[in-house]
Amino acid sequence: MVKPSSSVKASGDRMFEYLAGTFPVACATDEFFYFPQVRLPEPQWSTWDCFSSESVTEMVRRLSAWEDELDVLALNQSDLEVQIDIALLQKFARTLKEQLSEVRIWESQPTFYLTLICIGLAEAMESEEPAAKHERAKNLPNFLEQASHNLNCVPVLFRDVGLEMVSDTRNYLVF
């Protein structure tokens, strides 16, 4: 029989691996509290975060499934440490699900994408891999295209802050 603690670890590992593969830049930084700080073993420099409507819907579905899986694991769990691990993973899944499906910053906040751009490029430039910055920059236009499709509920204040940040980002990139 598999120990519940190893099942909880396996569930958490699957969740974090999927998140790091879908949102590699957001998960590589502490800028967004609702994303875990986790990376894939081998960075995929050509990959940017995927916030398409389909991807977000699938992520919300998977987070709900992981919550259900953790509920089952918690049913007969008497080990307090494992109960705490389960509760933390469930809280994390609920928080990220809420951010993606209710707050929906990926549809309303241009600075979200600009921040990801700066973090993603900085991470690649700091890498010891010679091709990292070229791979990351090569696919930046696709990421910007995705942002332009997703940003469909931008309040005026967020638009103005975003326009201000565009200037700062341009200066950062030209520097």
N, C-alpha and C positions, 0 to 999 in steps of 0.2 A: 504494500500500500504506500502511496506517495504521501509524505508528510505535508500537512496543510501549509506549513511555512514555506516549503519549496514550491507549492502550487501558487502561493501568493507572490513569491519572487518571480516565478515564470510568467504570471499574469502581468505583473508590473514591467518586467523586461520586454514582453511583447508590446505593451502599450507604449513604452518609451522609445523602442526601436521604430515603431510605426510613426510616431510623432517626429522623431529626428529625421526620418526619411521624407516625410511630407513637408515639414517646416524646419529645414536644416539651419537656416539663419536665425530664426526666432528662438530656436532651442539652443543655439550656441552662445547666447547672451543672457545677461540678467536684466536686460532692459524691459522685458515684459513679464511681470510677476506670475502670470497665469500659464506660461509655458515652462516646462521643466528645463533645467540646464542639463542637456544630454546631447551627445554627439554620436554619430555612427563611427565604428572603428576606423573606417577609411573615408575621409571626406570626399564628397562628390562635388567638386568645384564647379561643374557645369550646371548644377541644380540650384534653382532658387525656390523659395517657399511657394506652395501652390494654394492659393486662396480662391480658386474657381468655386462657383456655386456648388458644382457637383462634388468637388473635393471636400468642401466644408460640410455638406450634407452627409457624405460618407464618414467623415471624421466624427460628427455628432452621433451618427448611428453606431459607430464602433465604440465610442466612449460610453454610450448607454449599454451596449453589450458587455463591456468590461465592468461597469457598475453592477449589472445583473450577475456576472460571474463572481464578482467579489462578495455579493450578497449571499450566494450559495456557499462560498468558502467560509463566511462568517457564521453561518447557522450553528454549527457544532464546535466552534472554536473556543477553547477554554484558556489557551495561552495568551496572557495579557499583551505581550510584545507583538504577537501576530495580530491580535485584535487592533492594536494601535496602527500597525502597518496597513491593515485593511482599511481602517477608517481614514487614514491619510491618503491612500490611493483613491478612495471613493470621493473624498473632498476635492482632491485635485481634478478628478474626472468631471465632477459636477461644475467646478469653477470654470474649467476650460470650455466645457459644453455651453455654459451660460455666456461666456465671452464670445464664442463663435456664433451661437444661434440667437441670442437676445441682444447683447450689446452691439455686436456686428461692426466692430471698429474697422474691419476690412472693407466695409462699404461706405464709411463715412469720414474717415480720417486720412487725408493725404500724407500727413506727417508720419503715419504708421509705415507707409511704403518708403518714404524718403529715409526714415531711420533704418529700415531693413537694408536699403541700398548702401548706406554709409557703413553699416556694420558688416554686411557681406563683402564689400570691397576691401575694407580694412582687414578683415580676417584673412582674405586671400593674399593681400599684399604682405601681411606678416608671416605667411606660411613659408616654410623652407623649400616647398615644392616649386620649382621654377615655372611650371605651367599653370599654377593655381590662379594667378591674377588674370592671365589671358583667358582661361576657361570660364572664370566667373564673369569677366567683362563681356565675353562673347555672347552670353545668354541674357545679359541685362536688358536688351530691347524687348525680349519676350516677357520678362517680368514687368517692365513698364507698360506693355500692351495689356497684360492681365490687370494691372492696377487701373488703367483707364477704363476697362470694361466693368470692373467691380465698384468703382467709386460712383455710385448713382444716388446717394442720399447725403450729399455733403452740405452741412449747414454753412452759412455765410462765414461765421467766425472760424470754422475749421478750414474753409477755403482760403481765407486771408492769412491764417497762420501757415498754411501749406505753401502759399505763394512766397511768403517771407522766407520760409525754410528752403525753397528752391534756390533762392539767391545764395544763401549760406552753403547749400550743398554744391552749387556750381563753383563757389570759391574753394571749397574743400577739394573738389575733383581737379581743379585747375592748378592748385597749389602743388 
